């Protein structure tokens, strides 16, 4: 019995090790270097962008208003959306895309983010993705609530993407679009309604990053 259990543990460990091999940071954003951002930019190019990927750009939905901002981050004032469906209707999201360059295919393994909310801002969120830019699938099992008001933002639990089969071996003919919708704000009148990414530290720590692998597409 003990040998059987030990064998299973070793096999599981080997599988996990093999699964991790080949994955690295392929797209990421930091907002401290070379100059600290104000958080009000309309868009932001990824500061780490694998050479075999098209340039990835972080953009805003129509309701993520670049008004208040935050140093070394990327944020916006979100509307008072009570539900996820309300956030979808108003366009309360941030978005970025990942696309392999011609002759390559990309597989995604994880998504990591540092998110910052203020006292009366949107604070419930859900990541979603699409392969056609129109139909979005939810990532994870449930919506996430941010209660912490740390001014530097809070690192969120890493999201595994390896189990999403349609995010593996994606050819250059397809573009992966990620969105993070946020809702639950209680005011549009105070100065404490910003939600977004950040803050990067002075050394340029990433506040949004995707890990994965890129291979030559032999088809």
C-alpha positions in Angstrom: 0.0 0.0 0.0 2.8 2.5 1.0 4.6 1.7 -2.2 1.5 2.3 -4.3 0.9 5.7 -2.6 4.5 6.7 -3.0 4.4 5.7 -6.7 1.3 7.9 -7.2 2.9 10.8 -5.5 6.1 10.5 -7.6 4.1 10.2 -10.8 2.0 13.3 -9.9 5.2 15.3 -9.1 6.7 14.2 -12.4 3.6 15.2 -14.2 3.5 18.7 -12.6 7.2 19.2 -13.3 6.8 18.2 -17.0 3.7 20.5 -17.2 5.8 23.5 -16.0 8.7 22.9 -18.4 8.8 25.4 -21.3 6.5 28.0 -19.7 7.8 31.5 -19.2 6.6 35.1 -19.1 5.6 36.0 -22.6 3.6 39.2 -22.0 3.7 41.6 -19.1 3.1 45.2 -18.0 5.0 47.3 -15.5 4.4 51.0 -15.0 7.4 52.3 -13.1 10.2 52.4 -15.7 11.7 54.2 -17.5 9.3 56.9 -16.1 6.4 56.3 -13.6 3.0 56.3 -15.3 0.1 58.5 -14.2 -2.4 55.7 -14.6 -4.4 57.9 -17.1 -3.0 56.6 -20.4 -5.7 55.5 -22.9 -3.6 52.4 -23.7 -0.3 50.8 -22.8 2.0 48.5 -24.8 3.2 45.4 -22.9 6.7 46.2 -21.5 7.6 42.5 -22.0 6.4 41.1 -25.3 7.9 37.9 -26.7 9.5 38.4 -30.1 7.2 35.8 -31.7 4.0 37.5 -30.6 2.4 40.6 -32.1 2.5 43.6 -29.8 0.0 43.3 -27.0 -1.7 46.4 -25.9 -3.8 47.1 -22.7 -6.8 49.2 -23.5 -9.9 50.4 -21.7 -13.6 49.7 -22.2 -15.8 52.7 -22.8 -16.8 52.9 -19.1 -13.2 52.7 -17.7 -12.7 56.4 -17.7 -9.1 57.6 -17.5 -9.7 60.5 -15.1 -8.2 59.9 -11.7 -5.4 57.5 -12.3 -2.7 56.4 -10.0 1.1 56.6 -10.1 2.9 53.5 -11.4 -0.4 52.0 -12.4 -3.2 51.9 -14.9 -6.7 52.7 -13.6 -10.0 54.3 -14.3 -13.2 55.5 -12.7 -15.9 52.8 -13.2 -19.6 53.4 -13.2 -22.1 52.2 -10.6 -22.8 48.7 -12.1 -24.7 46.5 -9.6 -24.1 43.2 -11.5 -21.8 41.5 -14.0 -24.4 41.9 -16.7 -24.6 45.6 -16.0 -20.8 45.8 -16.4 -21.0 44.0 -19.7 -23.7 46.4 -21.0 -21.8 49.5 -19.9 -18.4 48.4 -21.1 -16.7 48.4 -17.7 -13.6 46.5 -18.5 -9.9 46.4 -19.4 -8.7 44.4 -22.4 -5.6 43.0 -24.0 -4.9 40.6 -26.9 -2.4 37.9 -27.6 -1.6 36.7 -31.1 1.3 34.6 -32.4 3.2 35.9 -35.3 2.9 34.1 -38.6 4.5 30.6 -38.5 4.0 30.3 -34.7 1.5 29.0 -32.2 1.0 30.0 -28.6 -0.1 28.1 -25.5 -1.1 29.9 -22.3 -0.4 28.6 -18.8 -1.2 31.3 -16.2 -2.5 34.9 -15.7 -1.2 37.0 -12.8 -2.4 40.5 -11.8 -2.0 43.1 -9.0 -5.3 45.0 -8.7 -6.0 48.2 -6.8 -9.4 49.4 -5.7 -10.6 52.4 -3.7 -13.2 52.7 -1.0 -16.3 53.3 -3.2 -15.0 51.8 -6.5 -15.9 48.7 -8.4 -14.5 45.8 -6.5 -16.0 42.5 -7.9 -14.4 41.2 -11.0 -14.2 38.3 -13.4 -11.6 37.5 -16.2 -13.0 36.4 -19.5 -11.5 35.4 -22.9 -12.6 35.1 -26.5 -11.1 33.8 -29.7 -13.4 35.8 -32.0 -13.6 39.1 -30.1 -17.4 38.7 -29.6 -18.2 35.6 -27.6 -16.5 35.6 -24.2 -16.0 32.6 -21.8 -15.5 33.1 -18.1 -12.2 32.1 -16.4 -12.3 30.4 -13.1 -15.2 29.0 -11.0 -16.5 32.2 -9.5 -16.4 36.0 -9.4 -13.7 37.5 -7.1 -14.2 40.2 -4.5 -11.4 42.6 -3.4 -11.9 43.8 0.1 -8.4 45.2 0.7 -7.8 48.9 0.2 -4.0 48.8 0.1 -2.9 51.8 -1.9 -0.2 49.7 -3.7 -2.8 47.2 -4.8 -3.1 43.5 -3.9 -1.6 40.6 -5.8 -4.4 38.3 -6.8 -4.4 34.5 -6.8 -2.6 33.2 -9.9 -5.1 31.9 -12.5 -4.2 28.6 -14.2 -5.0 28.5 -17.9 -3.6 25.1 -18.8 -6.9 23.4 -18.5 -8.5 25.6 -21.1 -7.9 23.5 -24.3 -8.8 26.4 -26.7 -6.0 28.4 -25.2 -3.4 25.8 -26.2 -1.6 25.7 -29.5 -3.5 28.7 -30.8 -2.3 29.5 -34.4 -1.5 32.9 -35.7 -4.8 33.1 -37.5 -6.6 33.5 -34.2 -6.4 36.4 -31.7 -6.9 35.7 -28.0 -8.8 38.6 -26.3 -8.8 38.9 -22.5 -11.1 41.2 -20.6 -11.5 41.9 -16.9 -15.0 43.2 -16.0 -15.5 44.9 -12.7 -18.6 46.1 -10.9 -20.0 46.8 -7.4 -19.1 50.5 -7.2 -21.3 52.6 -4.9 -20.5 56.2 -5.9 -19.6 58.3 -9.0 -19.2 61.5 -7.0 -16.3 61.0 -4.6 -12.6 60.9 -5.4 -12.3 57.3 -4.3 -13.8 55.4 -7.2 -10.7 54.2 -9.2 -10.2 50.5 -10.1 -7.3 49.1 -12.0 -3.8 47.6 -12.1 -0.9 48.6 -9.9 1.2 49.7 -8.4 4.5 48.6 -9.8 7.4 49.0 -7.4 10.3 51.3 -8.1 12.2 48.4 -9.7 9.4 47.9 -12.3 7.6 44.8 -10.9 4.9 43.6 -13.3 1.3 44.2 -12.3 -0.2 42.1 -15.2 1.6 39.0 -16.7 0.8 36.0 -18.8 3.0 32.9 -18.9 3.0 30.4 -21.7 5.0 28.9 -24.5 5.5 29.6 -28.2 6.4 27.0 -30.8 6.8 26.8 -34.5 3.5 25.9 -36.2 4.4 23.0 -38.4 1.0 22.8 -40.1 
